[in-house]
């Protein structure tokens, strides 16, 4: 039984680790310039992906995302057609050098146009 649980956990974690890189864009908002990178995680529960980032990568949860950061993420998402269940990881970065900051967003589509998200402080 332990072996089966280990195999299932390994497959779940490995599938999240090997996400498909979709690219990056620069987005200029009223808050400034953001660099946005995105990965397609697959059709996994956003809660599963969120748990992976929180537990295995040690990211701290972020309570609020600014309008500019969310606008940058939405612009990246708008480049792809999404359906219910699609889950993405988006990294939004701003600043230069040592003052650069990054947040990670886990996006899970609940329909073709609506989504839930979880935010983390990356650095």
N, C-alpha and C positions, 0 to 999 in steps of 0.2 A: 504494500500500500504506500509506504514512504517513497518507493522508487517511482510509482505512478505520479504522486504529487510533485516530486522533484522534476520529472520530465514535463509535466504540464506547466509548472512554474517557469522552467527553463525556456520552453517554447514561447510562452507569453512574453517573457522579458526579451528574448532574442528577437521576436517579431517587432517589438517596440524599438529596440536598439537599431535595427536595420531598416529605418525609415527611408523613403525615397526623397532625395533632395530635389526641390522644384525650382530653386533659383533665388535671386535677390534683386531688389530694386531700391532706388533712392526716392524718398517721398518728401516733398517740401510742403509743410503745413503751416498754419498761422503760429504754431509753437516753435517752428524751426525745421531743420533737415533731419530726417530719420533714414537709417539704413535698415532694410527689412529682409530677413532670410526666412525661407519656409520649407518645411518637410511635410510630406504626406505620410501619416502614421498608419493609414489603413482604415478598416471599418471596425475599430476597437472602441470600446466605451471610453469616453473622455475621462471618466473616473479612473479607469485602469491606467491610462497614459499619465494622468495627473499623479497617481500614486507612484508610478515609476520615476517621474521627475522629482517628486518630493522625497521619496525614500532612498532611491539609488543614486541620485545626483546631488541630494542635499540642498536643493533650492529652498529659499524661504518664501512663504506665501506673501503675496502682495494684495492689499485690500482694495486699492483704487488704481485705475488706469486712466491717464489723462485723455482728453478728447483728441489731441494730436496723435498720441500713441495708438489709440483705437482707430483713428482715421487712416493711419499708415498701414495697420494690419488689414483693415477692410479693403484698401486699394490693392493689396497683394492678393487677398482672397478673391477679389472681383476678376482676376485674371483666369480663374478656373471655375468650371461648372462643378458644383457640389450637390450631393444628394444626402438624404437622411442617413446618418451613421458615419459619414466621412469625418475623420479626425486629423487635424493638422497641428504641428508645432511651429510657432512663429516667434522669431527673435527680433526684437525692435531695439536698435542701438542708436545712440546719439552722443555727441561729444567727441573730443579728440584726445588721443594719447592716454595719460593716466587719469584724466577726468572723464573718459568715456564710460557710459553706463548702458546696461542692457537689461531688458526684461524679457521673460519668456511667457508666451501665451499658449495655452492648450485650447484649441477650438474644436468643439464637437457639434456638427450640424444636426438639429432636431427636425428640420424639414429642408427643402431646397433653398430657403432664404433665411431661416432663423437658426441661431446657434447659441450654445452655452459656452462660456469660457472660464478658465482658471488662470490666474496670473502669478508669476514668480519673479523674484529679484534674482537675476543671473550673476551680477557682480556689483 
